[in-house]
Amino acid sequence: MKVAVVGFGAIGGLIGARLAQAGCEVTAVARGETLEALRRHGARVQTEQGLAQVALRAEQDPAAAGVQDLVIIAVKATGLADAAARIGPLIGPDTLILTAMNGVPWWFFAAGDVPYAGTRLASLDPDGALLRAMPARQVIGCVVHLSSSCPEPGLVRLGFGNRLIMGEPAGGVSPRVERLAALLAQAGFDTEASADIRTDIWYKLWGNMTMNPVSAITGATADRVLDDPLVREFCLAAMQEAAAIGERIGCPITQSGADRIEVTRKLGAFKTSMLQDAEAGKAMEIDALVASVHEIGRLVGVPTPAIGSLLGLVRLFGRTRGLYPQA
């Protein structure tokens, strides 16, 4: 199978390296230091067992790789517009597009008989460019439940977790999803073919849409966020709003906010991805994680005072540091 990875970082790099080890013909679409590192060393994966070097192809120009069987989109949401403008040469009529990203995806209301079908979110895809470049009919959604880091270009350090959930945007389990789940299982992941990937996406978002921005604003690790009773209460209020939105869009949450917080607490004193981005001076994924939820709340008529406050605060934080576009 010919596979291209767009966004060869902590998640995309791990998936790409493992697929290459499983026998796929993998091309990393990369630029700058990442491209140089991959051409010099191949992909490097650091685990408790040691360092593995994996040979694969690395190209700056997607046209050099040509049409693929599978394209894995693992860029930050802030890099999607650039990726969409470049990946056309990789995508043929039968190419599958696996979206391994955080937050609400651009295709969330674009496929199947879902509530508010056909809605395009201004916070994610204001002019429809993403959906034109990456049509929903070719997308397989993916929820990543694992932790890894990219301490330097081309090097992935494995953390905890190993689970990938994937499914059709329109719902149901299809043969192509089952084949893809089997391939990624062969590559070493714990995989699940989901009949309702939208709810899986909303559930993960429900758990991290507060932790990410609160930790970025405060500079606190997750344990300190949850140990402050007032901050914890604020996070629970925002989660309650997001759960109410989920009910309106066909993505119900059956767990209590308090129980979900206890799951996060067990992960210990970790830095969220948004805090790591803020500390590194990288663009923050505010739109996919917070602004989109606020926009959907307005769409479905759910009041969102806590989510609105969180959006305003983290947006201002990002703008004052040059990590989020000015109004």
C-alpha contacts under 8 A as a table, 3 or more apart, distances in Angstrom:
res1	aa1	res2	aa2	distance
1	M	24	C	5.15
1	M	25	E	5.99
1	M	69	D	6.20
1	M	70	L	7.67
2	K	24	C	6.20
2	K	25	E	4.82
2	K	26	V	6.10
2	K	27	T	7.91
2	K	68	Q	5.19
2	K	69	D	5.19
2	K	70	L	6.47
3	V	16	G	7.98
3	V	24	C	6.79
3	V	25	E	6.01
3	V	26	V	4.76
3	V	27	T	6.22
3	V	68	Q	5.77
3	V	69	D	6.03
3	V	70	L	4.80
3	V	71	V	5.75
3	V	72	I	7.47
4	A	16	G	7.93
4	A	26	V	5.70
4	A	27	T	4.66
4	A	28	A	5.74
4	A	29	V	6.79
4	A	65	A	7.95
4	A	68	Q	6.58
4	A	70	L	6.46
4	A	71	V	4.82
4	A	72	I	6.22
4	A	90	L	7.60
5	V	8	F	6.22
5	V	12	G	6.30
5	V	13	G	7.73
5	V	16	G	6.31
5	V	26	V	7.44
5	V	27	T	6.28
5	V	28	A	4.92
5	V	29	V	6.00
5	V	71	V	5.91
5	V	72	I	4.80
5	V	73	I	6.37
5	V	74	A	7.22
6	V	12	G	7.27
6	V	28	A	6.47
6	V	29	V	5.24
6	V	30	A	7.10
6	V	71	V	7.26
6	V	72	I	6.03
6	V	73	I	5.11
6	V	74	A	5.96
6	V	75	V	6.45
6	V	83	A	7.34
7	G	12	G	5.72
7	G	13	G	7.52
7	G	28	A	7.84
7	G	29	V	7.13
7	G	30	A	7.03
7	G	73	I	6.42
7	G	74	A	4.76
7	G	75	V	4.28
7	G	76	K	7.71
8	F	11	I	7.30
8	F	12	G	4.68
8	F	13	G	4.39
8	F	16	G	7.61
8	F	28	A	6.37
8	F	29	V	7.34
8	F	30	A	6.82
8	F	34	T	7.77
8	F	74	A	7.07
8	F	75	V	7.62
8	F	154	G	7.42
9	G	12	G	5.32
9	G	13	G	4.88
9	G	14	L	7.68
9	G	74	A	7.64
9	G	75	V	7.75
9	G	149	S	7.75
9	G	150	C	5.96
9	G	153	P	7.61
9	G	154	G	7.22
9	G	156	V	7.13
10	A	13	G	5.55
10	A	14	L	6.31
10	A	148	S	5.40
10	A	149	S	4.71
10	A	150	C	4.83
10	A	156	V	5.51
10	A	157	R	7.43
11	I	14	L	5.25
11	I	15	I	6.29
11	I	74	A	6.61
11	I	100	A	7.66
11	I	148	S	6.60
11	I	149	S	7.79
12	G	15	I	5.22
12	G	16	G	5.91
12	G	72	I	7.23
12	G	73	I	7.48
12	G	74	A	5.05
12	G	75	V	7.69
12	G	100	A	7.60
13	G	16	G	5.11
13	G	17	A	5.93
13	G	43	A	7.24
13	G	154	G	7.37
13	G	155	L	7.87
13	G	156	V	6.48
14	L	17	A	5.26
14	L	18	R	6.16
14	L	45	V	7.06
14	L	148	S	7.99
14	L	156	V	6.37
14	L	158	L	8.00
15	I	18	R	5.31
15	I	19	L	6.14
16	G	19	L	5.18
16	G	20	A	6.17
16	G	26	V	6.57
16	G	28	A	7.58
17	A	20	A	5.12
17	A	21	Q	6.26
17	A	43	A	6.15
17	A	44	R	7.75
17	A	45	V	7.56
17	A	54	V	6.17
17	A	56	L	7.83
18	R	21	Q	4.98
18	R	22	A	6.20
18	R	187	A	5.30
18	R	188	G	7.04
19	L	22	A	4.88
19	L	23	G	6.48
19	L	24	C	5.53
19	L	26	V	7.17
19	L	184	L	7.17
19	L	187	A	5.43
20	A	23	G	5.24
20	A	24	C	4.87
20	A	25	E	6.23
20	A	26	V	5.64
20	A	54	V	7.11
20	A	55	A	7.45
20	A	56	L	6.70
21	Q	24	C	7.29
21	Q	54	V	6.82
21	Q	187	A	7.16
22	A	186	Q	6.79
22	A	187	A	5.25
25	E	56	L	7.41
26	V	56	L	5.74
26	V	57	R	6.26
27	T	56	L	6.19
27	T	57	R	4.57
27	T	58	A	5.41
27	T	59	E	6.97
27	T	65	A	6.98
28	A	56	L	7.47
28	A	57	R	6.16
28	A	58	A	4.63
28	A	59	E	6.26
29	V	35	L	7.84
29	V	58	A	5.99
29	V	59	E	5.14
29	V	60	Q	5.57
29	V	61	D	7.14
29	V	62	P	6.37
30	A	34	T	6.13
30	A	35	L	5.01
30	A	58	A	6.69
30	A	59	E	6.14
30	A	60	Q	5.18
31	R	34	T	5.91
31	R	35	L	4.85
31	R	36	E	7.73
31	R	59	E	7.85
31	R	60	Q	5.43
32	G	35	L	5.46
32	G	36	E	6.43
33	E	36	E	5.04
33	E	37	A	6.01
33	E	153	P	6.12
34	T	37	A	5.13
34	T	38	L	6.12
34	T	153	P	4.62
34	T	154	G	5.47
35	L	38	L	5.28
35	L	39	R	6.20
35	L	58	A	6.28
35	L	59	E	7.07
35	L	60	Q	7.02
35	L	154	G	7.88
36	E	39	R	5.25
36	E	40	R	6.10
37	A	40	R	5.06
37	A	41	H	5.85
37	A	42	G	7.01
37	A	153	P	6.20
37	A	154	G	5.54
38	L	41	H	5.37
38	L	42	G	4.31
38	L	43	A	5.63
38	L	56	L	7.87
38	L	57	R	7.96
38	L	58	A	6.32
38	L	153	P	7.98
38	L	154	G	5.59
39	R	42	G	5.75
39	R	57	R	7.49
39	R	58	A	6.21
41	H	44	R	7.32
41	H	53	Q	7.07
41	H	55	A	7.83
42	G	53	Q	6.11
42	G	54	V	5.42
42	G	55	A	4.81
42	G	56	L	6.03
42	G	57	R	7.98
42	G	154	G	7.38
43	A	53	Q	5.66
43	A	54	V	5.00
43	A	55	A	6.47
43	A	56	L	7.10
43	A	154	G	5.48
43	A	155	L	6.45
43	A	156	V	7.98
44	R	51	L	6.69
44	R	52	A	5.55
44	R	53	Q	4.53
44	R	54	V	6.22
44	R	154	G	6.18
44	R	155	L	4.76
44	R	156	V	6.20
45	V	51	L	5.71
45	V	52	A	5.21
45	V	53	Q	6.59
45	V	54	V	7.99
45	V	155	L	5.89
45	V	156	V	4.81
45	V	157	R	5.93
45	V	158	L	7.26
46	Q	49	Q	7.79
46	Q	50	G	5.78
46	Q	51	L	4.50
46	Q	52	A	6.45
46	Q	155	L	7.35
46	Q	156	V	6.07
46	Q	157	R	4.69
46	Q	158	L	6.19
47	T	50	G	5.29
47	T	51	L	6.39
47	T	157	R	6.33
47	T	158	L	5.53
59	E	62	P	6.64
59	E	64	A	6.78
59	E	65	A	7.09
61	D	64	A	5.64
61	D	65	A	7.59
62	P	65	A	5.44
62	P	66	G	6.60
62	P	86	R	6.98
62	P	87	I	6.09
62	P	88	G	7.89
62	P	89	P	6.00
62	P	90	L	6.23
63	A	66	G	5.10
63	A	89	P	5.08
63	A	90	L	6.88
65	A	68	Q	7.81
65	A	89	P	7.98
65	A	90	L	7.00
66	G	89	P	5.66
66	G	90	L	5.20
67	V	89	P	6.00
67	V	90	L	4.18
67	V	91	I	5.32
67	V	92	G	5.70
67	V	95	T	7.58
68	Q	71	V	6.54
68	Q	90	L	5.46
68	Q	91	I	6.26
68	Q	92	G	7.17
68	Q	95	T	6.06
69	D	94	D	7.09
69	D	95	T	4.80
69	D	96	L	6.25
70	L	95	T	5.54
70	L	96	L	4.76
70	L	97	I	5.89
70	L	98	L	7.25
71	V	90	L	7.29
71	V	91	I	7.56
71	V	95	T	7.16
71	V	96	L	6.22
71	V	97	I	4.84
71	V	98	L	6.20
72	I	97	I	5.87
72	I	98	L	4.76
72	I	99	T	6.11
72	I	100	A	6.99
73	I	97	I	7.03
73	I	98	L	6.04
73	I	99	T	4.92
73	I	100	A	5.96
73	I	101	M	7.41
74	A	99	T	6.48
74	A	100	A	5.06
74	A	101	M	5.68
75	V	78	T	7.83
75	V	79	G	5.95
75	V	80	L	6.58
75	V	83	A	7.87
75	V	101	M	7.01
76	K	79	G	5.40
76	K	80	L	6.85
76	K	101	M	6.83
76	K	102	N	7.76
76	K	285	E	7.00
77	A	80	L	5.26
77	A	101	M	7.23
77	A	102	N	7.52
77	A	285	E	5.94
77	A	287	D	8.00
77	A	288	A	6.46
78	T	81	A	7.40
78	T	283	A	6.63
78	T	284	M	7.09
78	T	285	E	5.96
79	G	82	D	5.58
79	G	83	A	6.28
80	L	83	A	4.97
80	L	84	A	5.96
80	L	130	L	7.60
81	A	84	A	5.15
81	A	85	A	6.33
81	A	129	A	7.67
81	A	130	L	6.73
82	D	85	A	5.26
82	D	86	R	6.58
83	A	86	R	5.28
83	A	87	I	6.09
84	A	87	I	5.69
84	A	88	G	7.39
84	A	129	A	7.45
84	A	130	L	5.91
84	A	133	A	5.60
84	A	134	M	7.13
85	A	88	G	7.17
85	A	133	A	7.26
86	R	89	P	7.66
87	I	90	L	5.49
87	I	91	I	6.99
87	I	133	A	7.75
88	G	91	I	5.54
88	G	133	A	6.69
89	P	92	G	7.72
91	I	94	D	7.81
91	I	95	T	5.50
92	G	95	T	5.21
94	D	138	Q	7.41
95	T	138	Q	6.69
96	L	138	Q	5.18
96	L	139	V	5.99
96	L	140	I	6.93
97	I	134	M	7.38
97	I	138	Q	5.87
97	I	139	V	4.64
97	I	140	I	5.94
98	L	139	V	5.93
98	L	140	I	4.85
98	L	141	G	5.93
98	L	142	C	6.52
99	T	139	V	7.19
99	T	140	I	6.53
99	T	141	G	5.32
99	T	142	C	5.59
100	A	141	G	7.22
100	A	142	C	5.18
100	A	143	V	6.35
100	A	144	V	6.46
101	M	105	P	7.82
101	M	142	C	7.47
101	M	143	V	7.26
101	M	144	V	7.46
102	N	105	P	7.93
102	N	143	V	7.76
102	N	205	L	7.45
102	N	288	A	7.24
102	N	289	L	7.23
103	G	201	I	7.31
103	G	202	W	7.95
103	G	205	L	5.69
103	G	209	M	7.85
103	G	288	A	4.73
103	G	289	L	4.64
104	V	108	F	6.76
104	V	201	I	7.23
104	V	202	W	7.49
104	V	205	L	7.54
104	V	288	A	5.27
104	V	289	L	6.61
104	V	292	S	6.73
104	V	293	V	7.79
105	P	108	F	5.52
105	P	124	L	7.60
105	P	288	A	7.12
106	W	109	F	7.92
106	W	120	R	7.71
106	W	121	L	7.48
106	W	124	L	5.93
106	W	125	D	6.19
106	W	130	L	6.81
106	W	131	L	6.82
107	W	110	A	4.93
107	W	111	A	7.08
107	W	131	L	6.73
107	W	135	P	7.88
107	W	136	A	5.70
107	W	169	P	7.41
108	F	111	A	7.41
108	F	169	P	6.99
108	F	198	R	7.06
109	F	114	V	6.79
109	F	115	P	7.64
109	F	116	Y	6.53
109	F	117	A	4.86
109	F	118	G	5.55
109	F	119	T	5.66
109	F	120	R	7.13
110	A	117	A	5.98
110	A	118	G	5.10
110	A	119	T	6.97
110	A	120	R	7.70
110	A	136	A	6.27
110	A	169	P	7.90
111	A	114	V	7.37
111	A	117	A	7.03
111	A	118	G	7.61
111	A	136	A	6.11
111	A	137	R	7.06
111	A	169	P	5.81
111	A	170	A	4.94
112	G	117	A	7.23
112	G	169	P	7.22
112	G	170	A	4.20
112	G	171	G	7.34
113	D	117	A	6.45
113	D	170	A	6.96
114	V	117	A	5.28
114	V	170	A	7.37
114	V	249	I	7.42
114	V	250	G	7.09
115	P	248	R	7.57
115	P	249	I	5.23
115	P	250	G	6.40
116	Y	119	T	5.90
116	Y	249	I	7.13
120	R	124	L	7.99
120	R	125	D	6.66
120	R	126	P	7.12
120	R	128	G	7.31
121	L	124	L	5.48
121	L	125	D	5.89
121	L	126	P	6.39
121	L	292	S	7.06
121	L	295	E	7.36
121	L	296	I	7.88
122	A	125	D	5.50
122	A	126	P	4.08
122	A	127	D	7.72
123	S	126	P	6.49
123	S	287	D	5.86
123	S	288	A	7.58
123	S	291	A	6.29
123	S	292	S	5.64
123	S	295	E	7.35
124	L	287	D	6.63
124	L	288	A	6.64
124	L	292	S	6.88
125	D	128	G	5.25
125	D	129	A	6.58
125	D	130	L	6.12
125	D	131	L	7.66
126	P	129	A	7.82
128	G	131	L	5.44
128	G	132	R	6.28
129	A	132	R	5.18
129	A	133	A	6.19
130	L	133	A	5.22
130	L	134	M	5.87
130	L	135	P	7.88
131	L	134	M	5.04
131	L	135	P	5.01
131	L	136	A	6.74
132	R	135	P	5.68
134	M	138	Q	7.25
134	M	139	V	7.28
135	P	138	Q	5.70
135	P	139	V	6.69
136	A	139	V	5.01
136	A	169	P	7.16
139	V	168	E	7.22
139	V	169	P	7.11
140	I	166	M	6.56
140	I	167	G	5.65
140	I	168	E	5.29
140	I	169	P	6.61
140	I	177	V	7.20
141	G	166	M	5.40
141	G	167	G	5.35
141	G	168	E	6.19
141	G	169	P	6.27
141	G	197	I	6.48
142	C	164	L	6.66
142	C	165	I	5.47
142	C	166	M	4.26
142	C	167	G	6.64
142	C	197	I	7.37
142	C	201	I	7.91
143	V	164	L	5.85
143	V	165	I	5.06
143	V	166	M	6.36
143	V	197	I	7.83
143	V	200	D	6.92
143	V	201	I	6.09
143	V	204	K	7.71
144	V	163	R	6.34
144	V	164	L	4.97
144	V	165	I	6.64
145	H	161	G	6.14
145	H	162	N	6.47
145	H	163	R	4.96
145	H	164	L	6.04
145	H	165	I	7.92
146	L	159	G	7.25
146	L	160	F	5.77
146	L	161	G	4.02
146	L	162	N	5.00
146	L	163	R	6.01
146	L	164	L	7.86
147	S	158	L	6.68
147	S	159	G	4.82
147	S	160	F	5.16
147	S	161	G	6.06
147	S	162	N	7.89
148	S	156	V	6.74
148	S	157	R	5.53
148	S	158	L	4.48
148	S	159	G	4.68
148	S	160	F	7.23
149	S	156	V	5.73
149	S	157	R	5.14
149	S	158	L	6.61
149	S	159	G	7.25
150	C	153	P	6.77
150	C	154	G	7.44
150	C	155	L	5.66
150	C	156	V	4.73
150	C	157	R	6.13
151	P	155	L	6.55
151	P	156	V	7.02
151	P	157	R	7.26
152	E	155	L	5.59
152	E	156	V	7.89
162	N	189	F	5.61
162	N	190	D	5.75
163	R	189	F	6.04
163	R	190	D	4.65
163	R	191	T	5.73
163	R	192	E	7.83
164	L	189	F	6.78
164	L	190	D	6.22
164	L	191	T	4.86
164	L	192	E	6.43
165	I	191	T	5.75
165	I	192	E	4.75
165	I	193	A	6.08
165	I	194	S	6.42
165	I	197	I	7.63
165	I	200	D	7.89
166	M	177	V	6.91
166	M	181	A	7.19
166	M	191	T	7.69
166	M	192	E	6.34
166	M	193	A	5.27
166	M	194	S	5.74
166	M	197	I	6.41
167	G	171	G	6.93
167	G	172	G	7.41
167	G	173	V	6.55
167	G	174	S	7.93
167	G	177	V	6.01
167	G	193	A	5.76
167	G	194	S	4.94
167	G	195	A	6.24
167	G	196	D	6.75
167	G	197	I	5.06
168	E	171	G	5.08
168	E	172	G	6.46
168	E	173	V	6.82
168	E	174	S	7.24
168	E	177	V	7.13
168	E	194	S	7.86
168	E	195	A	7.33
168	E	196	D	7.54
168	E	197	I	6.58
169	P	196	D	7.88
169	P	197	I	6.56
169	P	198	R	6.68
171	G	195	A	5.32
171	G	196	D	5.05
171	G	197	I	6.73
171	G	198	R	7.76
172	G	194	S	7.29
172	G	195	A	4.12
172	G	196	D	6.44
173	V	177	V	6.56
173	V	178	E	7.22
173	V	193	A	6.54
173	V	194	S	6.30
173	V	195	A	4.93
174	S	177	V	5.30
174	S	178	E	6.39
175	P	178	E	5.04
175	P	179	R	6.12
176	R	179	R	5.07
176	R	180	L	6.16
177	V	180	L	5.07
177	V	181	A	6.05
177	V	193	A	6.35
178	E	181	A	5.06
178	E	182	A	6.14
178	E	193	A	6.04
179	R	182	A	5.09
179	R	183	L	6.24
180	L	183	L	5.03
180	L	184	L	6.26
181	A	184	L	5.24
181	A	185	A	6.05
181	A	191	T	5.66
181	A	192	E	6.48
181	A	193	A	6.25
182	A	185	A	4.99
182	A	186	Q	6.15
182	A	191	T	7.57
183	L	186	Q	5.06
183	L	187	A	6.37
184	L	187	A	4.81
184	L	188	G	6.52
184	L	189	F	5.79
184	L	190	D	7.94
184	L	191	T	6.86
185	A	188	G	5.14
185	A	189	F	4.77
185	A	190	D	5.86
185	A	191	T	5.76
186	Q	189	F	7.30
194	S	197	I	5.65
196	D	199	T	5.70
196	D	200	D	6.67
197	I	200	D	4.88
197	I	201	I	6.10
198	R	201	I	5.07
198	R	202	W	6.19
198	R	251	C	6.64
199	T	202	W	4.97
199	T	203	Y	6.01
199	T	250	G	7.46
199	T	251	C	4.43
199	T	252	P	6.85
199	T	253	I	7.99
200	D	203	Y	5.14
200	D	204	K	6.41
201	I	204	K	5.38
201	I	205	L	6.18
202	W	205	L	4.96
202	W	206	W	5.89
202	W	246	G	7.12
202	W	251	C	6.52
203	Y	206	W	5.01
203	Y	207	G	6.50
203	Y	251	C	7.97
203	Y	253	I	6.63
204	K	207	G	5.23
204	K	208	N	6.45
205	L	208	N	5.21
205	L	209	M	5.40
205	L	289	L	6.90
206	W	209	M	5.82
206	W	210	T	7.82
206	W	239	M	6.13
206	W	242	A	6.40
206	W	243	A	7.20
207	G	210	T	7.15
207	G	211	M	7.50
207	G	239	M	7.59
207	G	260	R	6.66
207	G	261	I	7.49
207	G	264	T	7.97
208	N	211	M	5.07
208	N	212	N	5.88
208	N	289	L	8.00
209	M	212	N	5.91
209	M	213	P	7.01
209	M	289	L	5.39
209	M	290	V	6.10
210	T	213	P	5.84
210	T	214	V	6.01
210	T	235	C	5.78
210	T	238	A	7.17
210	T	239	M	7.52
210	T	310	L	7.82
211	M	214	V	5.36
211	M	215	S	5.85
211	M	222	A	6.87
211	M	225	V	7.55
211	M	235	C	7.65
211	M	272	T	7.21
212	N	215	S	5.44
212	N	216	A	6.22
212	N	272	T	5.54
212	N	273	S	6.76
212	N	274	M	5.29
212	N	275	L	6.69
213	P	216	A	4.98
213	P	217	I	6.12
213	P	274	M	6.56
213	P	275	L	7.52
213	P	286	I	7.66
213	P	310	L	7.44
213	P	314	V	5.94
214	V	217	I	5.27
214	V	218	T	6.13
214	V	225	V	7.45
214	V	310	L	7.75
214	V	314	V	7.66
215	S	218	T	5.22
215	S	219	G	5.30
215	S	220	A	5.03
215	S	221	T	6.26
215	S	222	A	6.81
215	S	225	V	6.82
215	S	271	K	7.58
215	S	272	T	6.84
215	S	274	M	7.58
215	S	275	L	5.84
216	A	219	G	5.27
216	A	220	A	7.32
216	A	272	T	7.78
216	A	274	M	5.82
216	A	275	L	4.11
216	A	276	Q	7.80
216	A	278	A	6.33
216	A	314	V	7.76
217	I	275	L	7.82
217	I	313	L	7.85
217	I	314	V	6.33
217	I	317	F	6.56
219	G	275	L	6.60
220	A	223	D	7.97
220	A	224	R	5.94
220	A	225	V	6.27
220	A	271	K	7.56
221	T	224	R	5.61
221	T	225	V	6.53
221	T	269	A	5.36
221	T	270	F	5.38
221	T	271	K	4.97
221	T	272	T	7.25
222	A	225	V	5.11
222	A	226	L	6.33
222	A	264	T	7.78
222	A	265	R	7.29
222	A	268	G	7.01
222	A	269	A	5.53
222	A	270	F	5.71
222	A	271	K	6.43
222	A	272	T	7.19
223	D	226	L	5.27
223	D	227	D	6.05
223	D	265	R	6.12
223	D	268	G	5.88
223	D	269	A	5.02
223	D	270	F	7.42
224	R	227	D	4.99
224	R	228	D	6.47
224	R	269	A	7.53
225	V	228	D	5.77
225	V	231	V	6.46
225	V	232	R	6.82
226	L	229	P	7.15
226	L	231	V	6.99
226	L	232	R	5.27
226	L	261	I	7.64
226	L	265	R	7.22
227	D	232	R	7.16
228	D	231	V	5.41
228	D	232	R	6.00
229	P	232	R	5.02
229	P	233	E	6.08
230	L	233	E	5.08
230	L	234	F	6.29
231	V	234	F	5.03
231	V	235	C	6.20
232	R	235	C	5.07
232	R	236	L	6.21
233	E	236	L	5.11
233	E	237	A	6.30
234	F	237	A	5.13
234	F	238	A	6.43
234	F	306	A	7.01
235	C	238	A	5.21
235	C	239	M	6.17
236	L	239	M	4.95
236	L	240	Q	6.12
236	L	257	G	5.91
236	L	258	A	7.23
237	A	240	Q	5.12
237	A	241	E	6.49
237	A	306	A	6.30
238	A	241	E	5.16
238	A	242	A	6.31
238	A	304	T	7.44
238	A	305	P	7.96
238	A	306	A	5.00
238	A	307	I	5.27
239	M	242	A	4.99
239	M	243	A	6.08
239	M	257	G	6.39
240	Q	243	A	5.09
240	Q	244	A	6.32
240	Q	257	G	7.07
241	E	244	A	5.13
241	E	245	I	6.37
241	E	302	V	7.29
241	E	303	P	7.28
241	E	304	T	5.94
241	E	306	A	7.69
241	E	307	I	7.43
242	A	245	I	5.01
242	A	246	G	6.18
242	A	293	V	7.17
242	A	297	G	7.86
243	A	246	G	4.93
243	A	247	E	6.48
243	A	252	P	6.81
243	A	253	I	5.82
244	A	247	E	5.26
244	A	248	R	6.79
244	A	302	V	6.96
245	I	248	R	5.24
245	I	249	I	6.52
245	I	296	I	7.32
245	I	297	G	5.86
245	I	300	V	7.06
245	I	302	V	6.23
246	G	249	I	5.27
246	G	250	G	6.14
246	G	251	C	4.54
246	G	252	P	5.08
246	G	253	I	6.81
247	E	250	G	5.53
247	E	251	C	5.67
247	E	252	P	4.65
247	E	253	I	7.38
248	R	251	C	7.50
248	R	300	V	6.55
249	I	300	V	7.81
253	I	256	S	7.95
255	Q	259	D	6.64
255	Q	260	R	6.80
256	S	259	D	5.27
256	S	260	R	6.36
257	G	260	R	5.07
257	G	261	I	6.18
258	A	261	I	5.15
258	A	262	E	6.43
259	D	262	E	5.15
259	D	263	V	6.62
260	R	263	V	5.16
260	R	264	T	6.61
261	I	264	T	5.05
261	I	265	R	6.14
262	E	265	R	4.87
262	E	266	K	6.45
263	V	266	K	5.46
263	V	267	L	7.26
264	T	267	L	5.50
264	T	268	G	7.60
265	R	268	G	5.68
267	L	270	F	7.04
271	K	275	L	6.14
271	K	276	Q	6.45
272	T	275	L	5.26
272	T	276	Q	6.32
273	S	276	Q	5.06
273	S	277	D	6.17
274	M	277	D	4.99
274	M	278	A	6.11
274	M	284	M	6.19
274	M	285	E	6.95
275	L	278	A	5.05
275	L	279	E	6.13
276	Q	279	E	5.20
276	Q	280	A	6.15
277	D	280	A	5.07
277	D	281	G	6.10
277	D	282	K	4.88
277	D	283	A	6.74
277	D	284	M	6.35
278	A	281	G	5.12
278	A	282	K	5.87
278	A	283	A	7.33
278	A	284	M	6.74
278	A	318	G	8.00
278	A	323	L	7.38
279	E	282	K	7.66
281	G	323	L	6.74
282	K	323	L	6.14
283	A	318	G	7.99
283	A	322	G	7.90
283	A	323	L	4.42
283	A	324	Y	6.00
284	M	318	G	6.98
284	M	323	L	5.87
284	M	324	Y	6.26
285	E	288	A	5.88
285	E	289	L	6.36
286	I	289	L	5.37
286	I	290	V	5.49
286	I	291	A	6.28
286	I	311	L	7.71
286	I	314	V	7.46
286	I	315	R	7.03
286	I	324	Y	7.87
287	D	290	V	5.57
287	D	291	A	4.43
287	D	292	S	5.67
288	A	291	A	6.48
288	A	292	S	5.62
288	A	293	V	7.95
289	L	292	S	6.56
289	L	293	V	7.01
290	V	293	V	5.30
290	V	294	H	6.33
290	V	307	I	7.29
290	V	310	L	7.85
290	V	311	L	6.02
291	A	294	H	5.06
291	A	295	E	6.13
291	A	311	L	6.30
292	S	295	E	5.00
292	S	296	I	6.13
293	V	296	I	5.10
293	V	297	G	6.12
293	V	307	I	7.88
294	H	297	G	5.08
294	H	298	R	6.52
294	H	304	T	6.80
294	H	307	I	6.33
294	H	308	G	6.37
294	H	311	L	7.78
295	E	298	R	5.23
295	E	299	L	6.30
296	I	299	L	4.82
296	I	300	V	6.22
297	G	300	V	5.38
297	G	301	G	5.88
297	G	302	V	4.96
297	G	303	P	6.65
297	G	304	T	6.57
298	R	301	G	5.13
298	R	302	V	6.28
298	R	303	P	7.23
299	L	302	V	7.96
304	T	307	I	5.26
304	T	308	G	5.79
305	P	308	G	5.07
305	P	309	S	6.12
306	A	309	S	5.14
306	A	310	L	6.18
307	I	310	L	5.01
307	I	311	L	6.06
308	G	311	L	5.06
308	G	312	G	6.14
309	S	312	G	5.15
309	S	313	L	6.17
310	L	313	L	5.24
310	L	314	V	6.12
311	L	314	V	5.42
311	L	315	R	5.79
312	G	315	R	5.24
312	G	316	L	6.11
313	L	316	L	5.26
313	L	317	F	6.12
314	V	317	F	4.86
314	V	318	G	6.08
315	R	318	G	5.13
315	R	319	R	6.14
315	R	324	Y	6.82
316	L	319	R	5.05
316	L	320	T	6.12
317	F	320	T	5.50
317	F	321	R	6.59
318	G	321	R	5.32
318	G	322	G	6.10
318	G	323	L	4.71
318	G	324	Y	4.84
319	R	322	G	5.03
319	R	323	L	5.85
319	R	324	Y	4.93
319	R	325	P	6.25
319	R	326	Q	5.90
320	T	323	L	7.73
321	R	324	Y	7.79
322	G	325	P	7.21
